[in-house]
Amino acid sequence: MLRFTPATVPVTECVIGHQSEQVEAGNPRRVECEIQAIGLGETARWLQAATPGVKVHLSGFLACKSRHSKQLRLHVTMIEFVEGNQNG
């Protein structure tokens, strides 16, 4: 859900699902996980526009959710929608 900071900066928080196949110790390994994500400014508006199940490429950085939490959250700085690759 799109919200605004007291300084009127748009913010969107969401959960991103990741699925891929990686090579570990020479063997393929299926990786599936979810991570909390947040976008600010224009990125928040683009995240808000993404419908569940749509595939995207994201760039950003990992940071603790707060000063008092060690839980990681992806701060999205770039979002690219992947055409023709919707789940379902």
SVG drawing of the C-alpha trace seen along z (x, -y; Angstrom):
<svg xmlns="http://www.w3.org/2000/svg" viewBox="-3 -17 35 48">
<polyline fill="none" stroke="black" stroke-width="0.4" points="0.0,0.0 1.3,-3.4 1.8,-5.8 3.7,-9.0 6.3,-10.0 5.8,-13.2 8.0,-14.9 5.5,-13.7 7.8,-11.1 5.9,-8.1 6.7,-4.7 5.6,-1.2 6.4,1.9 5.9,5.4 7.2,8.9 9.2,10.1 9.3,13.8 12.5,15.1 13.0,18.3 16.1,19.3 18.6,22.1 22.1,21.5 25.3,23.6 26.8,24.5 29.9,26.7 29.4,27.7 25.8,28.8 22.6,27.1 20.5,25.9 16.9,24.6 16.5,21.4 13.1,20.1 12.7,17.4 10.7,14.3 12.2,11.0 10.6,7.9 11.2,4.9 10.6,1.2 10.7,-1.5 10.8,-5.3 10.0,-8.1 9.3,-7.2 10.4,-3.6 7.5,-3.3 5.0,-4.3 6.4,-1.6 6.3,1.1 2.7,0.1 1.9,0.5 3.3,4.1 0.5,6.7 1.1,9.9 2.8,12.6 4.4,10.2 8.1,10.8 10.5,8.0 14.3,7.4 15.1,5.4 18.3,3.6 19.0,2.1 20.7,2.7 20.1,4.8 19.7,3.0 18.3,3.8 14.6,3.1 15.3,0.7 18.0,-0.3 16.5,2.2 16.1,5.1 18.6,7.3 16.0,8.5 17.0,7.7 14.9,5.7 15.7,5.0 15.6,1.3 14.6,1.2 16.3,-1.5 15.5,-0.2 12.6,1.9 12.4,3.3 9.3,5.1 10.0,8.3 7.6,8.5 5.7,11.7 6.7,13.5 3.7,13.3 3.0,16.3 -0.2,18.2"/>
</svg>
